[in-house]
Amino acid sequence: MTTEAPRILLLRCVQLCFLLLSAISPVWAVDPSFRISQYAHTAWRIQDGFLEGAVSAIAQTSDGYLWIGTEAGLVRFDGVRFVPWTSPDGKQLLSSSITELLVDRDGSLWIGTEGGLSHWTKQQLVNYPLRQGRINSIVQDHNGSIWVTRSRLMDGGNPLCRVIDLKMKCFSMGTEDLELARMALAKDSSEALWIGGTTMVARWKPDSSKVFNIKGLKTSQHQGGVYDLVANPDGSLWVGMVWRGHGLGLQKLFHGRLKPLITPEFDSSTLEVETLFLDRENTLWIGTSQDGIYRLHDNKVDHFSSADGLSNEHVYRFYEDHEGNLWVATSKGLDMFRNLPVVSFSTREGLSISEVDSVLALQNGGVWVGGYEGLDALQNQPGYRFRKQKGLPGKQVTSMLEDHTGRLWVGVDNGLTIYKDGVFKSINRPDGRPIGMVTGMTEDMRGNVWAETIATPRTLYRIQDLSVREEFPAPEVPSGRKVAADPSEGIWIGLLNGDLARFQNGRTETFRFEHAQGSKVEQLFINTDGTVFGSTAFGLIAWKNGKRQILTVRNGLPCDSVRALIADGRGALWLYMQCGLVEIPATELQKWLEHSDSELQLRVFDQFDGVQPGWAPFVGATRTPDGRLWFANGHLLQMIDPVHLAGNKVQPPVQIEDVVADTRSYTPLTNLKLPPRTRDIEIDYTALSFVVPQKVRFRYKLEGHDSRWQDPGARRQAFYNDLHPGYYKFRVIASNNDGVWNQDGATLVFYIAPAWYQTNWFRLACVGALLLLLWALYQVWLQQLKKQFTRELEARVDERTRIARDLHDTLLQSFHGLMLRFQTASNLSITRPAEAKQTLDSAIDEAAEAITEGRDAIQALRSSPVDTDDIVSAIKALGEELVTGGTSNYPVSFRIDVAGTPRNLRQVVRDEIYWIACEAVRNAFRHSCAHQITVEIQYDDRQFSLHVQDDGKGFNGGAVDEAASAGHFGLHGMSERAKLVGGELELWSGVESGVNIALNIPAPFAYTQSPANLRSWWSKMLLRKGSAKKL
């Protein structure tokens, strides 16, 4: 199975589900009870660039797409975009000029062209090239067989053919074959085929045929003839001919006889018929070649032409889609008609007045419409039209009222009249003067008629028994505009300042609302439970049992300005607003009355539903006994029937049309694979609902990326730019114009291939490298632990060595001196006892000094021997002490020289330098027999240098090792101290050549602050390693 096969199977399932849904859903056509001009009408004209050629055929496949055949090719339409169609398999149609389209019961599409027949099925295009000729008509019989009629035959074959597998079998029509040039084709309820020719109509079955000659066509042979046929359910046949005249035009063939349809306003034989169509309401649509559209229903004829907005007078074809929309193909474009929930009435629909200022529903179902220069009656009293000088006592009709007796009260100009039995009778003040322009009227529970008028001043009148009984001028009663009867007693007044007032028994009680200045109550409505509603520019005001509240956009209204209001028979309140018509269900209205801050679930009708907002100065809304609601908006009358609002119940089929990845387009196949490093992805989708495509809403979700459904509104593209490699599932659902959702929607699974650095093997390699790095770091850590242990061990050994060195430099030296003193005393004790005693006393003093020196040495183990940073002074003091202490048996001269600028030494380095200098100077005094001892100190940018020289007897190289083996650690101790501070100790000596000891310490190790021109830390490490190697 190929990757395309699963997608085809899924598509077929979707198509089957759509067909089943269409079968069980209520399918309707445009309502024939309204004029064509009252439908919603949309036109796509060739001159506006929507199409490239005249439309000759229309069809809708089960996937929801509308297919449009033009003389420039086949086009697919989703309600928003016209897309020229080419077969994905690369095949071409036999001709680019499309003549006919038919959707097979299996969902495939038959395509008739100027060059022959083609079949788009299972995502493949099949051509039937063996039989050449123009395809005129295509029908499918009850067995599923496809029949076609041909003309302009080049193969000498017969014009009527049946498709069998991949071939066509054509049938002879007898001696009349050559006359059947146009070849209109229709199928009746008995499965017989009707064929229209140049001069006749034939009824044909494989085993029989019958010809009906048309006398009027004999003179026009080979110049046209029968252009279209439509079979009626009653067995009759409508015959449309391109020629007009007696017996021509549109005729009805019944029981072998042709008859025209003739009414006082219409004669069907005068038409030049191009095409015929019978819709689901059995309404006959007639397309003419020069006069637009005619509609015939119940012998009533309506007409629509280019003057009304049709794209052209020459009509080629009709088509009715799954949602009941009617499509019309003309020579200049494509038109679509659909039902509107809100229907308009204007002079085009029969009103005699162009200004609609007041509307009133009567108890008998009639509707009166008043405005400037006229009063019209609709519904049950058609034909009543009053004008000034023709029964109307004035020009401007203002407010109207029907009382409990059925009398009609009509305000006209500055007065009030009663209409009865064709006569208007004036109601005047007691002095005979008119009461003024009536802006509002009502009848209370006692039969009193109350009239609010514009006069000087504004006055409220109470009328009883056709006479004015009381007058209440402002400010006795606040200035108002509208009045309504209280269900119990009295009346309510909608004031000019936007507040409400209740007038009972001569007393007025005012209820104020917070609002901007300059607002007024446009209309009042009192519910059966006593709730008072008022329409204002700042919202819907309400009063109930003393509670006042205002409904605004904060509660869910689309805007604040309410022009008129009325309740339907189910308790819902309807608001005619500046931005549309709003239905507030009874449950939502009650919720708001109980909780004024509630956000309501409303139903909004806008311009796509036929609403044309406006303002009527007098009576803006009314309801007829059949439940219809009527609204006046100043320039026309609008009506909605809440009881029969069927709505669009058809779930819109959803399709994914294209995938664009990094500007490259891909067909949305199942398991679509996108290349590595794909960054920007656009997924184009659509929903096939043609009623109001602008109100189709979408939701989509990309599983593997989106955590919740996205709401793009009406946008038909999804965009992603942050997708990682892997599998994704894109789901999209849609709702139609009435909010009916197709929850199944459409699905696309696609895969983004990884780049080499995004593959699993690369990730594994990275994990391996990371593990190797961790292992290496672990090994380094182990080495660090080992070195740390070694350093700690060496530190302990060094500490013990340092203690030995310090003991050697202090206590051992002192004890060695004492040994010499005791030996001298022993030698003198016999011969010179006095000197021996003196020597012993001196030894005792030295022993005390040794004890002190030992205590100081122990203290020195924990403190610096140099109290300050002046190492020169410390060494100089040591030398002077040794000179005066008689340490040497020879007279000695001691000198210290300093070169360079003295700098601060690191404390540890300074101490070690001092001990090295002490050891070297003491050794020179005690062992060298020198006469001159010199210490040189040099501060240099590169290093610190210490030189100790004497001119004594010196020694050879092996003497150092012999002294170490004998337990003398002086020179070895100095070398160890030098290593500790990163320095280098050198010694030169020879017999009778003196001793020269040199200590060099690099500047980074010696000084507390390195010079600016010293190397980096890496250079310091190299210096450290170099010095260690030399030692």
N, C-alpha and C positions, 0 to 999 in steps of 0.2 A: 504493500500500500504506500503511495507517495505521500509526501507531507501535505499535499493539497486535498487528499481524500477526506481526512477528518474535518476539514473546514467545510467541504461540500456537504458532508453528512449533517454537520451542525446547521448549516444554512437551510437545508431541506427541512430539518426538524422545526426551525424557527418559522419557515414559511407555512408548514402544516399547522402549527399552533395558531398562526395569524389567521389562516383560513377558518379554523374551528372557532376562533374568537369572533370572527366576523359573522359566522353562521348563528351563534347564540346571542350576539349582541344586537340591540335594536338598531337597524340600519335605516336611515331616513334620507329623504331628498329635500331640496329646497321647498319651503312651504308655499304651495300654490295659492293660499288664501291672501297672500300679500302681493303687491305689485313688484315687478322686477327691480324698479328703482328703490325699493325698500330693503333689498338684499345688500349685504356688504359686497362691494365690487372692487377688484384689483386687476390692473392691466399691466402687462409686461410688453412694451412695444419694441419693435425691431429698431426704430430710430433712436431709442435710448441705449442700444448696445446689448440688450439682454439676449437676443437671438440673432443668428446670421442669415436666416431665411424664413420664408412663410411657413407656418405650421400647417401640416396636412393630416396628422394623425396623433392620437393621444392614447396611452394605456397605462395602467398601474399594475405592477407585478406584486406577487404575494409578499415580497420583502419590504414593500411599502413605497418603493421608488416610483416616481411618475416618469414615464418615457415619452418623449416628445419627438415625433418625426417631422423633419423639416426638409426643404428642398436642398439644404446644405449638409444634411447628415442627421444622425441620431443623437439626441441630447438626453441626459439623465438629470432630473430635477428633484431636490429634496425640500423645496419650499423656500430656500434661501439662495442656493447656488445652482446655476445651469452649467453642467459639465459635459462637454462633447465626449461621446462614447467611442471607444475603440476596443476591439476584442483583445483580451489579454493574451490569447494564443497567437496573435499576429495576423490572423486572417482578416480579409477585407470584405465588406458587403458588396453585393453584385452591382450596386449603384449607390451613390451618395444621396440621391433624391428618394426620400421615403414617401410611400403612397398609402400604406395601411399598417396598422399594428393590432395584434390580438394576443391576449394573455391566455395561455392554455390552462386547463384545469389543474395540470400538474405544476403550475407556477412558471413554466418556461414562456418565452416570448417569440411569437411569430412576427417576422418583419417583411412586409411587402415593399418592393422598390420598383423603380422604372426598369430595372434589369432582371427582375425575377424575385424568387422567394428565398428567405433565409430563416434560420431557426437558432435562437440563442438558448441553449439548454445545457445543464450540468457544466457550466463555465466553459462551454465550447460553442463555437459558431459553425453551424452546418449550412452550406449553400446548396441550392437545388438548381444547378445551371443547365440541366439537360433540356428543360423547357423554357425557352426564352419568351420575353414579353413583359408588358407592364401589369403588375398585380393591382387590380382595382378594389377587390373586396376579399375579406377572409372571415369565415364563420366556422363554428364547431358544433357538430350535431350532438344528440344525446348519447351516442356511442363513443364520443370523443374524437371522431374523425374530423379532419380539417379539410374544408372545401374553399377553393379560391376561384375567382373569375379573372380572366386575363384579357388584354387587348394589345393592339400593335404587335400581333404575332408575326414572328419571323420564321417559325418552323412549320407553318401551314397546319398547325394542330387546332384542336378544339378549345373554346374559351373557358369551359367549366371543367375544373380538375379537382381530383381528390388526392390527398397526400397519403401514400402508403409506404411506410418505412422511409427509405431514402429516395423514393421515386414518386412521381406523380402520374396518376392515371386520368386521362382527360376523356370527356364524354361528348358525343355529338348531340346537337340541339335540333337536328332536322334541317329543313329547307330554310329556316329563319336565322341560321347561324350568323350570316354576314350582317344582319341587322342589329345584332346584340353587341354594339360597339362599346357603350359605356359600362355595361355589365354591373349594374347595381345588384346586390345580393342580400337576401334576408331569409330568415328561418321562422316558420310559424309554429304554433303549438302542436301541430300534427307531424312535425319534423319534415314537412315539405319545404323545398327551396323555392323562393321567389326570385326571379331574375328580371331585371329591368334593362331594356334595350333602347334602340333609337326610336322605334315606333310602337313598341308593345311591352307587355308584361307577361312573363311565362311562369306557370306553376309547374315545378318539375320534381319527379321522383324517379328513381332508377327504372321503375317499371311502367311509368306513365308520365305524361306532360300535357299541359293545356295552355294555350296562348290566348291572351286578351289584347286585341288590337286597340290602339288609341287613335281615333280619327284625326284629332287635332295635330298629331305629330307627323302625319303623312307628308305634309308640305315641308317639314323641316328635317327630312331624312338625311342622315350623316352629318347633321349640324347640332347634335346634342340629343336630347330626348329625356328618358327617365334617369334622373341623377341619384335618387335614393328611394328606399323602400323601408317601411316599418310595419310589422305585423302586430295587430291588436289582440288582446286576450279573447275578445269576442269573435275572432275569426276574420274580421275585416282587415283591410290592408290600406295604409296610407301610401299614396304614390306622389312623389315629388318630382316635378318637371321643371327644367330650366326655362321653358317658354311659358309666357302668360297668355291668357285668352280663354275663350269659351272651351270648357272641357280640359283645360291645361292648368298650369300652376300647381296647386295642391288639391288632389282629389282623393276621395275615399272609395275604395273598391270593396263592394259588399254584394254577395250573391251575383257576381258577374256584372254589376253596374257601377259606373263611376259617378260620384256626386261631389260637388264642392261644399264647403262649409260657408254658409251665408248667415250673417247677423246684421242688425241695423248699422253697425259700424265697420263690418268686415266682410270681404269676399275673398275666399282662398284662391280663386282662379286668377286673381290679379298678381299673385306672387311669382317671382322667379326663384324657384327652390333649388338650393345647392345641396343641402343636407337635412336629414330628419333624425330625431332622437326621442325615444320614449323613456322617461325616468321612472324611478321606483314608485312615484305617486300617480303613474299612468298619465302624466302630463306630457303633451307633445310639444317638443321644441323644434322650431322651424328656422333654419338658417338660409338666408337669401343671398343672392349675388350682388344686390344693390341697395337693400333696405334693412340690413341688420337682422335682429332677432324678433321672432314672434313666438308667443307662448299660448297654447290652447289647453284649457282645463275646464271641464263642465260647460263647454260651449262659450266660455268667456275668453276673450283674446286680450293679450297685453303685448306691448311693443317696446323694444329698447334698441337704440341706434347710436351712431357716433355722436349725435347731439347730446346724448345722455352720458357719454363717456366710453362707449365701446371703441376698441382699438381700431376697428374698420367696419364698413358696411358689408364687405364681402366676407361671408362666414363659410368656412370650410368644414368644420367638424365640431361635434359635441362629445363630452365624456363626463361620466359621473364616477367619482372616486369612492373609496371605502367609507369615508366620513360623510358622504352625501353632498360634497361640494360639486358644483357644476362648472366644467371647463369648456371654454369656447375658443376654437382656433379660427383666426381670421387671416386675411392676406397681409396684415401689418403687425400681428402680434398674438398674444395669448391673454385671454381674460378668464377670471374666476369669480363665480357668484356663490355666496353662502348665506345661511340664515343668520339673523342677528337677534339676540335676546331682547334688545331695545329697538323698537321699530319707530321710524319717524314718519310724520304726516306733514306735508307741505302743499303748496299749490300744485306741485307735480303729481301729488297723489289725490288731488281733488279739492283741497281747501280753496276757498275763494279769497281768503285774506292772507297777506304775507306777514302780518304781525300778530302773534298769538300772545295775548296778555292775560287771558283768563280761561279756565276750563272747569266744567261742571258736569258730573255724572248724575243722571236722573234715575229714579226708581225703576223705570221701565227699561233700563239698559241703554238709553240714548245718551249721547255726549254732546254738550254744547260748547262751542269754542268761540270766544269773543276776542276782539282786537280792534285795531284802528280801522274804521270804515266798514265794519261788518260783524255779523253773527252767523255762524254756521252750525248745522246739526249733523252729527255723524251717527253711526251704528244703526239703531232701530228707526231713526227718523231722517234718512238721507233725503237730500233735495231741499231742505229748509235753509234758505240763505236770505239774510236780510241786509239791506243797504239803506243808507239815507235816501230819502225820496222813494224807497221801495219797501216801506213798512217799518224801517228802523227810525225812531224819533231822535236821531243824532248821529255822530260819527264814532265816538270813542266808547266802546263797551268796557265797563269797569268790572265791578264785582257782580257775582251771580249767586242765587240761592234758590233751592227748591224747598217749599214749606211742607208741612205734614199733609196738606190737602192736595199736593201736586202742583200748586201754582208756581210759576217761574218768576222770580224777582230778578230784574236786570238793571244794573246801574248804567246809565247812558249819559255821557258828558257830565253836566253838573246836577243831574237829577236821578230819581229812582222811578222805575216803572215795573208794572206787572204784565206778563205776557200770558194771554189765554185766548184760545180760539182764534188765533191769528191776529190779535189786536194787542197793542201795547198801551197800558193805562198808567198815567203818571200818578205818583204819590208825592204830594206837596205838603209844605208846612201849613198851619191853620190860616196864615195870611195869604196863601196861594203861591208863595215863592218856593222854588226848588230847594231841596235840603242841602245840595252841594255834591261834589264828586265823592261817590261812595267807594271807600277803600276796603271795607270789610263788612260782612253781614253774618248773622246767626239767628236761630230761633231757639228760645229757651223752653223749659219744661211746661210753661203756662201758655205757650202759643204766641208770645210776644216776639216780634222781629226787631232786632237791634241793628242799627246801622251806624258805622263810624265814618265820618265824612271830613273832607277837606273844605273848610269854609273859614270865614273870619268872624269869630275864632273857630278852631276845630271843635266839632260838636258831636256828641253821642245822642242818637235818637232812639226812643222806644215807640214802636208802631204796633197798634192793635186794631183789628177789624178794618185794615187798610187806611187807618188814620194815624197821624202823629199825635201821640198822647203826652210824651214828655221830651224835653230837651235838656241836655247836660253839657253846657259849653265848658271848655277849659278856662281857668284851672279848677273849676268845680270837680271835674273828673279829669285826671291826667290825660294829656294828649296821647292818643293811641293811633294804631294803624289797622290792627286786626282784632276781631272779637270771636269768642267761642263760648258756647253754652256750657255751664257747669251741670254735671249729671244730677245734682240735687236741687240747687236753686241759684239764680243769679247768672252772671256771665264773667268771663275772664277777658282781660284786655292786654294785648301786646303793645307795649308803649314805644314811643319814638326814641326813648333813651336806652332801650335794650332791656328794660325790667318788665316785670309782670304786675298786674293789678287785678284784684277781685272786687267786683261791684255787686253788692247785695243789699236790697232794701234801702237804697239811697245812700249807702255807706261804701267808701272805697278803702281797701287795704292794699298797700303796695309792698312788693317783695323785690328787694334789690339784689343784683348780681354784680360781682367784680368783673369789670371789663373796661376796655378803652372807650374814650368819648366818641360820640358820633355814631354809635351802633344803634340798631333798631330791630325790633322783632318783625321778621318778614311774614311768618305764618304761624298760626296756633293749631295745635291738635290736642284733644283731651281724650285719654284712653277710658275704657269702660270702668277701670278701677279708680278713676278720678285723678290719675296722674296727668299733669299739664306739661306739654312739651312746646317749646318755641324754637324756631329756626332763626339764627342770627349769624352775623359775620364772624363772631368769636367762638362759635360752637353751638352745640345743642344744649339749650337750657331746660331744666326740669324742676318741677315742684311736686312733692308728694307728702301729704300730712305735715306740712310746715318745713320739710327738709328741702333745701335748695342745692343743686349741683349742676356742673357744666361738663359736657362730653367734648373732648378736644383730641388733638393728635396724640396727646399723652396717653390716651386710652385706646389708641389704635386707629383713629380716623385718618384717612389719607391727607386731609387738610382740615381747616377749621370752619371755613365759610359754608353754611347751610342755607340753601335758597328756598327749599320747600320740603314738606314731609307728609307722609301718609302711612297708615298701618294696613297690612293685608289681612285676609281672613284667618290666618294662622297666628296672629298676634305679633308677627315680625314688624319692625318699624323700618320704613324706607326713607332714606335721606337723599334728596336731589341736591347735590353739592356743586361747588365751583370746579371740583376736580373729578367728578364722576357720580355714579349712583351707588349707594351703599345700602346693603341689607343687614339689619341688626336682628338676628334671631331672637325669639321671645325669651329663651333661656339666658342669652347673653345680656339682653336688656334688663332682665330681672336681676342678674348678677351685678350689673352696674348700679342699679337703683339701691341695692343693699350695700355695695362697697364702691364708693365713687372713684377710688383709685385703681379699680380693676382694669386690666388690659384685655380687650375683647377680641374674639375671633369673628371677623366680619367677612362678608363677601362683597367685593368691589367690582363694579362694572365700569369700564373705561371706554375710550374712543374706539378700541378694537371691538367692543361689544355694541357699538352703535350710539353710545351716549354722546350728546352734543350739549355740553353745559351752557346754561344761560340763566336769565332772570326774568320772571314775570311779575309785573308790579301789583297784580291784584290776586287772583286765585291761582296758585301755582301747582296744586296737586289735587287729585280726586280719585275715587275708586268706583267702578261699575259693579253691579250685582254679580257679574260672572267672575269677579276677582281681579280683573285687569286694573292696573294702575296707570294713570295718565298724568303727564307732567307738561306744563307750558313753560317755554324758556325764552319767550319774546319774539322768536322768529319762526318757530315751528312747534308742532305737538309731538310728544314722544310717549310710547306705551310699552309696558312690560307685563307679561302674564306670568306671575309667580307660580300659578297652579300647573302650568304646562312648560316649565323650564326643564326640558329633558337633559340638556347639557351634552357634552361630547364624552361618551362612555368608551370610545375606542382607545385602547392602549397604543401609544405610538411605537411602531417597530424601531429598534435602535440598531444602528450600524456603525462599525468602525471603518472609515474609508481609507485612511492613509497614515503612514508613519514616516516622519521626516527626521532623519538622524544626521546631524552636522550637514544640513542643506541637501542631503541625498534622500530621495523618496523611495520607500519600500512598500510593496503590496502587503497588507496586514494578514499574512498567512499564519496558520497555527504553528507554534514553536519557531517564530521568526528569529533568526540569528543576526545580531548586529555586530559590526567589527569591533576590535579592541580600541580602547581609548575613546569610545563614543562619549561625547560630552553633552551636546544640546539635542534633546529629543522633543519632538512635537507629535502628538497623536490627535488626528482629526477624526471627529465622530459626528453623527447627526441622528436626529429622530424624525421619522416621517409622519408628521402631523401637519396638514395643510390648512386647517381652519384658521388658526392665528399662529404662524410660525414664530412670531416675535415673542409669544408668551410661553413657548416651550422652555422648560427648565430642566437642567441636567445636574447630576451628581456623579462623581467618579472617585475611584479609589485604586491606588497602585499597591497591591499586596506585595509586601517585601520592602516597602518604603513608607507609605502613608499609614498612620495609625488610626485614622478615622476618615469618613467620607468628606470629600471636598465639594464645595458649593460654588460653581463658576457662574451660576445664573443662566443666562441665555448663550454664553460663550460656547463655541463648538470646537475648541482646541484645549488640550492639556499640555503643559510645558514642564519639562524636568531638565535640570542641568547638574545634578549631583548624584547620579546613579553609579553605583559600584558594579563591577562584573558579577554576573549571576543571573538566575531566573527570576522573572517578574510576571505577575498576572494583573492586567489592567481590566477593571470592570467599570462600566458606565451604564447608568439608568436614566430614564427621562420621564417627564410628565407632559401631558397635552395642555391645551389652553384652559381646561377646566380642572386641572390639578389631578388628573387620573394618571397614576404612575405605572410604568412598566418595570416591575421590580426585577425581572430576569435580565433585561437589558442586553448588552453585548459584552463579550469577553475576548481578550487577546493575551496569549502567553508569548513572551519573547525572552530572548537570552542575549545578554551582552558578553561577548567573549573577552577573556582577560588578556592583557598584554603580558609579555614574557615575565615582567617583574610582578605581575599580579596572579601568576599561576600557583598551583599548590606545590609543585616541585620547587619553585623558587622560595615559597614560604618555608618549606621543609629545609631547604638549604640555609635559609636565614636562621631558622631555629637551631640547625646543627652548628652554624657558625657562632650563634649566641652561646650555645652550650660549650663549644670549644673555648670561646673567650672566657666564659665563667670558670672553666677548668683551669685556664692559664692564669686567671686572676687568683684562683684558689692556690695554685702553685706559688705564685708570687707572694701570696699571703703567708703560705707556709715558710717560704724563704725569709720573709720579714720576721716571722716568729723565731726562726732559727737564729737569724742575725741578732735579734733583740736579746735572745737568751745568751748568745755568745758575748754580746756587749755587756750584759749584766754580770756574766761570769768574769769577763776581763776587767770590769770595773771593780769587782771585789779583789781580784788579784792585784790590780793597779793600786787599790787602796792599801793593801798589805805592803806592797812594794814602797809606796810613798811613806808609810809609817816607818818602814825599815830605813828609808832614805833620810827621813827627818831625824830618826834616832841616831843615825850615823853622823848627821851634820851637827847634832847638839850633844846628846849624852855621851856617845862614844868618844867624840872629840875631847869632851871634858874629862872623862875617865882615863883617856889616853894620857892627858896632861897630868892627872893625878898619879898615874903609874910612874911617870918620869919623876915627879916630885918625891914620891915615896922611895924610888930607887936611889935618888941623890941623898936623901936623908939616911938611908941605910948605909950608904958608902961613907958618910961623914960621921956617923954615930960614934965611932971608936976614936978616930984621929982628931976630929974637930966636933966635939959634942955641941958646942954653942951654935955652930952653923947648922948642925943637924937639927937642933931644936927650932932654929929660925925657919928651916926648910919645912919642918913638920907643921909649924904654925901657918906658913903660907899654904901648905897643902890643905889644911883644915879650912882655910878661907876659900880656897878653890872648890872644895867639896860643897861648901854652902852655896857657892855660885853655881856649881853643877846642879844641885837640887833645884835652885831657882830656875836655872836654864831648862832643866827637865820639865818643871811645872809650866814654864812659858812655852816649851815645845808642844806639850800636850794641849795647852790652850790654843796654840797656833794651828793645831790640826783642824780646829773649827772656826778660825778667824784668819784674816789676811795679815801677813807680816808687814805689809806696807800700809800705813794708815791713810796716806794721801796718794794722789796720782803722781807725785814727784819721785820717780824711781831713781833719778840721778842723785838727789840728796840722800836717799836711803843707802845707795851703794857707797857714796862718798863718806857717809857716817861710819859705815862698816870698815872701810879702809883706814880711816883715821883711828878708829878704836884698835884695830890690829897693829897699827904703827906704834901707838903709845903703850900697848899692853905687853910689849916685849915678846910677842909670839915668835919672832924670828931671832936666831942667834947672831944675825948679821944686821948691820944698819940698812934699812930699806927706805926707799923713796916711793911714795904712792901718788899717782896722778889720774885724773878722770877728764876725758875730753868729750864734748858734745858737738855733733854736726847736724845741720838742718833745724827746722822749726819743730820744737817739742809738740807732741800731740797726745791726746788722751788714749791710754791703752786700755784694752778690755781687762777687767779685774783679774780673771783667771790667768790671762796671759802675763799681766804685770807681776803676779805672785810667782809664777814659774820662772820668769826672767830674773826676778830678784834671787830666788833660791839657786838658780844656775850661776848667777854672778857671785853669790856668797861662797858656793862650793869652790868655784874657780879661784877666787881671791884668797880664801883660806888656805887652799892647797899651795898656792904660790908662796904665801907667807911661811907656811910650816915646812914645806918639803923642798922648795926649789933652790934655797940658799941664794936667792936673787937679791940684787941691789936696787933694781928698778922694776916696779910693777905699774902697768898702764891699763886703764879701762877706757875703751872708745865706744861711744853710743852714737848711732846715726839714724835720724828720722828721714826716711825717703818715701817718695810717692809709691814706689813699688814694694818696698819691704822695710822692716825694722831690723837693724844690725847691732850686735853686741860683740866687741872684741876684748879679750883679756890676754895681755902679753907680759912675759917676764924674761929677764936675761940670766936665769939661773942655770943649774947643771943639766936640766932636761932629763929625758929617758928614752929608751928605745921602744919600739912598737909592742914587744911582748910583755912589757912590764904591766900594761893595763890588764891583760888577761890573767897574769899571775896574781895581781891584787884582787881581782874578782873572785878567783878560786880561794883566796885566803880570807874572804869575807869582807873585803873592802869594796864598797859599791859607789864610790864618789863619781867617777867618770861615767859609769853605766847609768847612775841615777840622773845625771845631767842630760844624757842622751834621751832617756825615757821622758824626762820633763819636756824636752824640745819636741818630741813626737806628739805629746798630748795637745800642744797648742798649734800643731801644724807647721812647726818650724824644722830647721835642719841644723844640726850641730857638727862642726868640723874641728879637728885637732891636728896641729902640726908640732912635732918635737923631735929632737935628736940629742944624743949625749953631748953635753957642754954647749947646747944650742938654744936653751930656753924652751918655753912652752907658749904656743899661740892657740887660743881657743876662740872660735868664731860661731856665733848664733845668728841665723837669718830666719826671720818670720815674715811671710807674705803680708802685705798691707791689709787685705780683707780680713785676715785672722787677727792681726795685731791691734788695729785701731778700732775705736768705737764707731767712727764715721769714715766710710771709704771715700777716697778722692773721686771726683766726677769722672775722671778718665779711666776708672778701673773697669775690668771686664764684667761680664754677666755672671750669674751664679754658676753657669756651666763652666766658665773659665776658672772659677774658684774651685770647683770639683776637680778640674784637671790639675790645678796647682796642688791640691791636697793629695791626689793620687801620685803626682810626680815626686813630692817630698817623701811620701811613704816608701816609694821605690828606692830612693837614694839611701834611706836609713836601713 
